[in-house]
Amino acid sequence: MALEKILVAYDGSEAASAALDLAADIGAGNDEIGIDVVNVVAIPLLSDDQLVSFASVLDLMERDAEALLTDAVARLDEHDIDNDVETYILNGTDTATEIAKLAEQDDYDIVIIGSRGLGGIKGYLGSVGHKLLSICSKPVLIAK
């Protein structure tokens, strides 16, 4: 399978950084591969009245997401790759669902997400990675 579009979920964690590095390694030497980075700002389920009050908090969360994505692009630049990089900030109540919708809507070839060691029931996967594996119709690569 030739890759043309990679979607990387990035939240600034060590595992997400590993996912970003993996995408850079895959894209290195082939500037035809587009690498897009997404951050999902999780919004709690709120009533309309509560959402109005939440707007200022959401604005701060989106600014933090912008800073994270700026860092992600800088990290990719450190790999000296010439690939096109787009960034997306999504809002939603379920991070995995938002990532899966974007992956399917924009026809990505693969989604790369970081793992996190939880032990217990989910083992090596965090809850977002675990859910994404089960709901996303695109291949999902877990970076460790």
N, CA and C atoms as a LAMMPS dump frame, in Angstrom:
ITEM: TIMESTEP
0
ITEM: NUMBER OF ATOMS
432
ITEM: BOX BOUNDS ff ff ff
-5.0000000000000000e+02 5.0000000000000000e+02
-5.0000000000000000e+02 5.0000000000000000e+02
-5.0000000000000000e+02 5.0000000000000000e+02
ITEM: ATOMS id mol type element x y z
1 1 1 N 0.846 -1.183 0
2 1 2 C 0 0 0
3 1 3 C 0.889 1.244 0
4 2 1 N 0.757 2.074 -0.999
5 2 2 C 1.499 3.326 -1.061
6 2 3 C 0.748 4.379 -0.252
7 3 1 N 1.472 5.078 0.583
8 3 2 C 0.861 6.101 1.422
9 3 3 C 0.976 7.466 0.765
10 4 1 N -0.133 8.188 0.753
11 4 2 C -0.141 9.55 0.244
12 4 3 C -0.541 10.557 1.314
13 5 1 N -1.408 10.13 2.254
14 5 2 C -1.897 11.028 3.294
15 5 3 C -1.861 10.327 4.643
16 6 1 N -1.127 10.938 5.576
17 6 2 C -1.013 10.413 6.935
18 6 3 C -1.666 11.41 7.883
19 7 1 N -2.473 10.912 8.808
20 7 2 C -3.067 11.74 9.851
21 7 3 C -2.451 11.326 11.18
22 8 1 N -1.906 12.298 11.899
23 8 2 C -1.293 12.043 13.197
24 8 3 C -2.097 12.76 14.273
25 9 1 N -2.524 12.006 15.275
26 9 2 C -3.204 12.604 16.426
27 9 3 C -2.127 13.073 17.393
28 10 1 N -2.225 14.341 17.81
29 10 2 C -1.162 14.914 18.636
30 10 3 C -1.75 15.698 19.795
31 11 1 N -1.33 15.315 21.006
32 11 2 C -1.773 16.029 22.204
33 11 3 C -0.614 16.537 23.056
34 12 1 N 0.608 16.422 22.517
35 12 2 C 1.774 16.911 23.232
36 12 3 C 2.402 15.895 24.168
37 13 1 N 1.791 14.745 24.335
38 13 2 C 2.329 13.722 25.233
39 13 3 C 3.555 13.057 24.605
40 14 1 N 4.27 12.31 25.412
41 14 2 C 5.44 11.588 24.923
42 14 3 C 5.043 10.566 23.852
43 15 1 N 3.921 9.902 24.077
44 15 2 C 3.453 8.918 23.104
45 15 3 C 3.04 9.581 21.792
46 16 1 N 2.405 10.749 21.886
47 16 2 C 2.02 11.48 20.676
48 16 3 C 3.261 11.959 19.925
49 17 1 N 4.3 12.322 20.666
50 17 2 C 5.562 12.71 20.031
51 17 3 C 6.172 11.53 19.283
52 18 1 N 6.046 10.342 19.85
53 18 2 C 6.533 9.139 19.167
54 18 3 C 5.739 8.91 17.873
55 19 1 N 4.436 9.176 17.905
56 19 2 C 3.606 9.046 16.702
57 19 3 C 4.052 10.04 15.642
58 20 1 N 4.337 11.25 16.055
59 20 2 C 4.786 12.287 15.127
60 20 3 C 6.14 11.919 14.516
61 21 1 N 7.046 11.408 15.351
62 21 2 C 8.353 10.976 14.849
63 21 3 C 8.21 9.821 13.857
64 22 1 N 7.299 8.916 14.14
65 22 2 C 7.069 7.792 13.234
66 22 3 C 6.539 8.284 11.887
67 23 1 N 5.619 9.232 11.914
68 23 2 C 5.106 9.801 10.665
69 23 3 C 6.227 10.48 9.882
70 24 1 N 7.103 11.189 10.595
71 24 2 C 8.228 11.849 9.933
72 24 3 C 9.159 10.814 9.307
73 25 1 N 9.392 9.706 9.997
74 25 2 C 10.241 8.652 9.452
75 25 3 C 9.618 8.045 8.194
76 26 1 N 8.314 7.854 8.218
77 26 2 C 7.619 7.298 7.052
78 26 3 C 7.674 8.282 5.882
79 27 1 N 7.513 9.569 6.181
80 27 2 C 7.499 10.583 5.134
81 27 3 C 8.868 11.007 4.641
82 28 1 N 9.908 10.697 5.406
83 28 2 C 11.264 11.096 5.026
84 28 3 C 11.632 10.477 3.688
85 29 1 N 12.162 11.289 2.825
86 29 2 C 12.598 10.8 1.521
87 29 3 C 11.496 10.728 0.48
88 30 1 N 10.272 11.034 0.88
89 30 2 C 9.171 11.035 -0.084
90 30 3 C 8.28 12.234 0.207
91 31 1 N 8.602 13.367 -0.434
92 31 2 C 7.849 14.588 -0.156
93 31 3 C 6.464 14.6 -0.796
94 32 1 N 6.09 13.486 -1.441
95 32 2 C 4.737 13.343 -1.995
96 32 3 C 3.731 12.971 -0.9
97 33 1 N 4.23 12.499 0.232
98 33 2 C 3.353 12.085 1.328
99 33 3 C 2.972 13.306 2.154
100 34 1 N 1.67 13.564 2.271
101 34 2 C 1.188 14.647 3.115
102 34 3 C 1.026 14.152 4.543
103 35 1 N 1.514 14.931 5.479
104 35 2 C 1.387 14.592 6.894
105 35 3 C 0.538 15.671 7.549
106 36 1 N -0.621 15.285 8.034
107 36 2 C -1.51 16.219 8.718
108 36 3 C -1.563 15.869 10.198
109 37 1 N -1.671 16.898 11.017
110 37 2 C -1.657 16.716 12.464
111 37 3 C -2.953 17.281 13.031
112 38 1 N -3.591 16.501 13.887
113 38 2 C -4.867 16.908 14.458
114 38 3 C -4.789 16.895 15.984
115 39 1 N -5.435 17.88 16.572
116 39 2 C -5.64 17.918 18.015
117 39 3 C -7.129 18.088 18.245
118 40 1 N -7.675 17.279 19.136
119 40 2 C -9.097 17.37 19.443
120 40 3 C -9.271 18.018 20.809
121 41 1 N -9.998 19.114 20.816
122 41 2 C -10.351 19.782 22.071
123 41 3 C -11.631 19.119 22.552
124 42 1 N -11.511 18.403 23.653
125 42 2 C -12.656 17.662 24.183
126 42 3 C -13.624 18.612 24.892
127 43 1 N -14.862 18.54 24.476
128 43 2 C -15.911 19.376 25.06
129 43 3 C -16.845 18.479 25.864
130 44 1 N -17.057 18.809 27.113
131 44 2 C -17.998 17.994 27.893
132 44 3 C -19.424 18.186 27.385
133 45 1 N -20.25 17.207 27.658
134 45 2 C -21.666 17.325 27.299
135 45 3 C -22.305 18.384 28.192
136 46 1 N -22.761 19.461 27.576
137 46 2 C -23.323 20.585 28.318
138 46 3 C -24.644 21.022 27.693
139 47 1 N -25.443 21.67 28.494
140 47 2 C -26.674 22.265 27.967
141 47 3 C -26.303 23.524 27.196
142 48 1 N -27.246 24.077 26.454
143 48 2 C -26.994 25.301 25.69
144 48 3 C -26.556 26.441 26.603
145 49 1 N -27.192 26.577 27.756
146 49 2 C -26.823 27.632 28.707
147 49 3 C -25.4 27.431 29.222
148 50 1 N -25.06 26.184 29.513
149 50 2 C -23.718 25.892 29.996
150 50 3 C -22.671 26.141 28.918
151 51 1 N -23.018 25.856 27.659
152 51 2 C -22.085 26.099 26.564
153 51 3 C -21.729 27.568 26.427
154 52 1 N -22.694 28.449 26.666
155 52 2 C -22.426 29.884 26.606
156 52 3 C -21.376 30.25 27.647
157 53 1 N -21.528 29.729 28.856
158 53 2 C -20.565 29.998 29.923
159 53 3 C -19.214 29.35 29.636
160 54 1 N -19.24 28.236 28.925
161 54 2 C -18.025 27.467 28.627
162 54 3 C -17.21 28.096 27.491
163 55 1 N -17.779 29.035 26.782
164 55 2 C -17.133 29.6 25.584
165 55 3 C -15.75 30.164 25.876
166 56 1 N -15.58 30.868 26.976
167 56 2 C -14.266 31.453 27.276
168 56 3 C -13.246 30.367 27.603
169 57 1 N -13.685 29.314 28.27
170 57 2 C -12.791 28.19 28.559
171 57 3 C -12.409 27.494 27.256
172 58 1 N -13.377 27.31 26.383
173 58 2 C -13.126 26.681 25.084
174 58 3 C -12.107 27.482 24.287
175 59 1 N -12.21 28.798 24.346
176 59 2 C -11.258 29.659 23.647
177 59 3 C -9.839 29.408 24.154
178 60 1 N -9.677 29.295 25.455
179 60 2 C -8.352 29.005 26.033
180 60 3 C -7.856 27.623 25.601
181 61 1 N -8.745 26.662 25.598
182 61 2 C -8.372 25.307 25.189
183 61 3 C -7.952 25.27 23.725
184 62 1 N -8.634 26.036 22.886
185 62 2 C -8.273 26.081 21.468
186 62 3 C -6.931 26.783 21.263
187 63 1 N -6.652 27.806 22.073
188 63 2 C -5.332 28.457 21.986
189 63 3 C -4.227 27.492 22.4
190 64 1 N -4.489 26.687 23.438
191 64 2 C -3.515 25.667 23.83
192 64 3 C -3.309 24.663 22.703
193 65 1 N -4.393 24.277 22.038
194 65 2 C -4.303 23.341 20.914
195 65 3 C -3.47 23.94 19.781
196 66 1 N -3.663 25.226 19.507
197 66 2 C -2.868 25.894 18.472
198 66 3 C -1.386 25.848 18.823
199 67 1 N -1.058 26.085 20.084
200 67 2 C 0.344 26.04 20.52
201 67 3 C 0.91 24.624 20.37
202 68 1 N 0.114 23.618 20.721
203 68 2 C 0.555 22.235 20.557
204 68 3 C 0.836 21.916 19.094
205 69 1 N -0.047 22.361 18.211
206 69 2 C 0.134 22.075 16.792
207 69 3 C 1.325 22.835 16.214
208 70 1 N 1.57 24.034 16.699
209 70 2 C 2.763 24.776 16.292
210 70 3 C 4.013 24.008 16.693
211 71 1 N 4.002 23.457 17.923
212 71 2 C 5.123 22.629 18.374
213 71 3 C 5.277 21.38 17.518
214 72 1 N 4.152 20.784 17.121
215 72 2 C 4.193 19.577 16.293
216 72 3 C 4.843 19.867 14.941
217 73 1 N 4.47 20.977 14.334
218 73 2 C 5.051 21.35 13.045
219 73 3 C 6.55 21.616 13.204
220 74 1 N 6.929 22.282 14.286
221 74 2 C 8.354 22.53 14.537
222 74 3 C 9.103 21.213 14.717
223 75 1 N 8.475 20.275 15.395
224 75 2 C 9.103 18.962 15.588
225 75 3 C 9.289 18.255 14.245
226 76 1 N 8.306 18.341 13.372
227 76 2 C 8.446 17.757 12.036
228 76 3 C 9.549 18.461 11.252
229 77 1 N 9.641 19.785 11.399
230 77 2 C 10.697 20.54 10.712
231 77 3 C 12.091 20.087 11.149
232 78 1 N 12.213 19.652 12.406
233 78 2 C 13.503 19.164 12.906
234 78 3 C 13.969 17.915 12.162
235 79 1 N 13.027 17.205 11.563
236 79 2 C 13.363 15.992 10.813
237 79 3 C 13.818 16.307 9.388
238 80 1 N 13.839 17.594 9.04
239 80 2 C 14.274 18.02 7.702
240 80 3 C 13.506 17.324 6.584
241 81 1 N 12.192 17.243 6.755
242 81 2 C 11.373 16.688 5.688
243 81 3 C 10.701 17.828 4.94
244 82 1 N 10.448 17.614 3.673
245 82 2 C 9.838 18.644 2.835
246 82 3 C 8.36 18.379 2.575
247 83 1 N 7.766 17.526 3.369
248 83 2 C 6.369 17.152 3.164
249 83 3 C 5.437 18.303 3.508
250 84 1 N 4.289 18.341 2.813
251 84 2 C 3.248 19.296 3.173
252 84 3 C 2.662 18.89 4.51
253 85 1 N 2.491 19.865 5.394
254 85 2 C 1.914 19.598 6.706
255 85 3 C 0.735 20.534 6.922
256 86 1 N -0.411 19.954 7.204
257 86 2 C -1.608 20.718 7.561
258 86 3 C -1.946 20.39 9.008
259 87 1 N -2.54 21.351 9.701
260 87 2 C -2.951 21.109 11.08
261 87 3 C -4.444 21.377 11.224
262 88 1 N -5.057 20.618 12.128
263 88 2 C -6.49 20.746 12.37
264 88 3 C -6.768 20.742 13.867
265 89 1 N -7.656 21.613 14.272
266 89 2 C -8.192 21.586 15.626
267 89 3 C -9.66 21.222 15.499
268 90 1 N -10.042 20.137 16.152
269 90 2 C -11.426 19.691 16.131
270 90 3 C -12.007 19.812 17.532
271 91 1 N -13.288 20.042 17.613
272 91 2 C -14 20.071 18.888
273 91 3 C -14.995 18.929 18.893
274 92 1 N -15.135 18.275 20.033
275 92 2 C -16.12 17.212 20.121
276 92 3 C -16.131 16.578 21.494
277 93 1 N -17.171 15.808 21.726
278 93 2 C -17.296 15.157 23.027
279 93 3 C -16.523 13.846 23.086
280 94 1 N -16.104 13.32 21.935
281 94 2 C -15.378 12.057 21.907
282 94 3 C -14.202 12.162 20.942
283 95 1 N -12.998 12.161 21.484
284 95 2 C -11.788 12.366 20.69
285 95 3 C -11.636 11.324 19.588
286 96 1 N -11.803 10.07 19.916
287 96 2 C -11.624 9.003 18.922
288 96 3 C -12.616 9.144 17.772
289 97 1 N -13.849 9.474 18.092
290 97 2 C -14.866 9.628 17.054
291 97 3 C -14.513 10.775 16.113
292 98 1 N -14.044 11.886 16.661
293 98 2 C -13.67 13.039 15.825
294 98 3 C -12.499 12.703 14.915
295 99 1 N -11.513 11.981 15.434
296 99 2 C -10.361 11.591 14.617
297 99 3 C -10.811 10.641 13.507
298 100 1 N -11.644 9.676 13.845
299 100 2 C -12.136 8.71 12.849
300 100 3 C -12.94 9.412 11.763
301 101 1 N -13.781 10.37 12.149
302 101 2 C -14.575 11.101 11.144
303 101 3 C -13.669 11.859 10.189
304 102 1 N -12.647 12.534 10.715
305 102 2 C -11.723 13.273 9.854
306 102 3 C -10.97 12.315 8.932
307 103 1 N -10.509 11.196 9.472
308 103 2 C -9.751 10.225 8.675
309 103 3 C -10.581 9.71 7.503
310 104 1 N -11.846 9.474 7.743
311 104 2 C -12.714 8.949 6.689
312 104 3 C -13.155 10.05 5.722
313 105 1 N -13.478 11.204 6.249
314 105 2 C -13.958 12.318 5.432
315 105 3 C -12.891 12.799 4.459
316 106 1 N -11.652 12.9 4.925
317 106 2 C -10.578 13.416 4.077
318 106 3 C -9.737 12.306 3.451
319 107 1 N -10.202 11.069 3.547
320 107 2 C -9.614 9.916 2.871
321 107 3 C -8.118 9.737 3.155
322 108 1 N -7.779 9.695 4.431
323 108 2 C -6.392 9.42 4.821
324 108 3 C -6.086 7.95 4.581
325 109 1 N -4.825 7.665 4.297
326 109 2 C -4.405 6.284 4.094
327 109 3 C -4.17 5.569 5.412
328 110 1 N -3.754 6.331 6.428
329 110 2 C -3.438 5.741 7.727
330 110 3 C -3.541 6.818 8.806
331 111 1 N -3.876 6.382 10.008
332 111 2 C -3.904 7.256 11.182
333 111 3 C -2.837 6.741 12.138
334 112 1 N -2.002 7.648 12.629
335 112 2 C -0.974 7.263 13.594
336 112 3 C -1.297 7.959 14.907
337 113 1 N -1.326 7.188 15.973
338 113 2 C -1.65 7.709 17.296
339 113 3 C -0.693 7.076 18.305
340 114 1 N -0.397 7.787 19.345
341 114 2 C 0.489 7.264 20.377
342 114 3 C -0.236 6.315 21.316
343 115 1 N 0.534 5.409 21.886
344 115 2 C -0.013 4.51 22.897
345 115 3 C 0.347 5.072 24.274
346 116 1 N -0.268 4.497 25.253
347 116 2 C 0.194 4.788 26.614
348 116 3 C -0.041 3.539 27.435
349 117 1 N 0.955 3.19 28.181
350 117 2 C 0.862 1.976 28.988
351 117 3 C -0.035 2.183 30.187
352 118 1 N -1.181 1.543 30.188
353 118 2 C -2.119 1.66 31.299
354 118 3 C -2.042 0.479 32.248
355 119 1 N -1.592 -0.67 31.739
356 119 2 C -1.71 -1.888 32.533
357 119 3 C -3.181 -2.263 32.633
358 120 1 N -3.478 -3.33 33.284
359 120 2 C -4.868 -3.708 33.506
360 120 3 C -5.598 -4.057 32.225
361 121 1 N -6.835 -3.628 32.114
362 121 2 C -7.734 -4.053 31.046
363 121 3 C -7.247 -3.655 29.659
364 122 1 N -6.868 -2.4 29.451
365 122 2 C -6.532 -1.959 28.106
366 122 3 C -5.072 -2.219 27.745
367 123 1 N -4.289 -2.687 28.692
368 123 2 C -2.915 -3.051 28.378
369 123 3 C -2.101 -1.88 27.888
370 124 1 N -1.591 -1.982 26.679
371 124 2 C -0.684 -0.964 26.146
372 124 3 C -1.392 0.229 25.524
373 125 1 N -2.69 0.175 25.387
374 125 2 C -3.398 1.232 24.684
375 125 3 C -4.141 2.152 25.631
376 126 1 N -4.116 3.428 25.299
377 126 2 C -4.964 4.369 26.005
378 126 3 C -6.39 4.234 25.497
379 127 1 N -7.299 4.885 26.156
380 127 2 C -8.712 4.733 25.78
381 127 3 C -9.009 5.285 24.39
382 128 1 N -8.354 6.382 23.984
383 128 2 C -8.598 6.938 22.653
384 128 3 C -8.069 5.985 21.584
385 129 1 N -6.851 5.507 21.754
386 129 2 C -6.288 4.566 20.79
387 129 3 C -7.101 3.285 20.706
388 130 1 N -7.517 2.794 21.849
389 130 2 C -8.315 1.568 21.887
390 130 3 C -9.623 1.753 21.125
391 131 1 N -10.314 2.862 21.356
392 131 2 C -11.581 3.098 20.664
393 131 3 C -11.356 3.342 19.176
394 132 1 N -10.309 4.1 18.84
395 132 2 C -10.027 4.395 17.435
396 132 3 C -9.795 3.112 16.648
397 133 1 N -9.092 2.162 17.231
398 133 2 C -8.879 0.876 16.564
399 133 3 C -10.194 0.185 16.233
400 134 1 N -11.181 0.359 17.09
401 134 2 C -12.437 -0.358 16.879
402 134 3 C -13.422 0.376 15.973
403 135 1 N -13.319 1.704 15.85
404 135 2 C -14.325 2.435 15.066
405 135 3 C -13.826 2.983 13.739
406 136 1 N -12.534 3.116 13.571
407 136 2 C -11.995 3.747 12.356
408 136 3 C -11.892 2.733 11.22
409 137 1 N -12.398 3.13 10.061
410 137 2 C -12.336 2.24 8.904
411 137 3 C -10.958 2.283 8.228
412 138 1 N -10.133 3.236 8.599
413 138 2 C -8.784 3.354 8.036
414 138 3 C -7.797 2.59 8.924
415 139 1 N -6.667 2.172 8.363
416 139 2 C -5.648 1.525 9.196
417 139 3 C -5.173 2.496 10.284
418 140 1 N -4.962 1.951 11.466
419 140 2 C -4.493 2.739 12.606
420 140 3 C -3.16 2.13 13.066
421 141 1 N -2.154 2.967 13.16
422 141 2 C -0.837 2.53 13.609
423 141 3 C -0.605 3.139 14.984
424 142 1 N -0.297 2.295 15.948
425 142 2 C -0.047 2.738 17.317
426 142 3 C 1.452 2.862 17.521
427 143 1 N 1.891 4.062 17.858
428 143 2 C 3.309 4.316 18.088
429 143 3 C 3.605 4.216 19.574
430 144 1 N 4.69 3.572 19.889
431 144 2 C 5.061 3.404 21.295
432 144 3 C 6.408 4.011 21.554
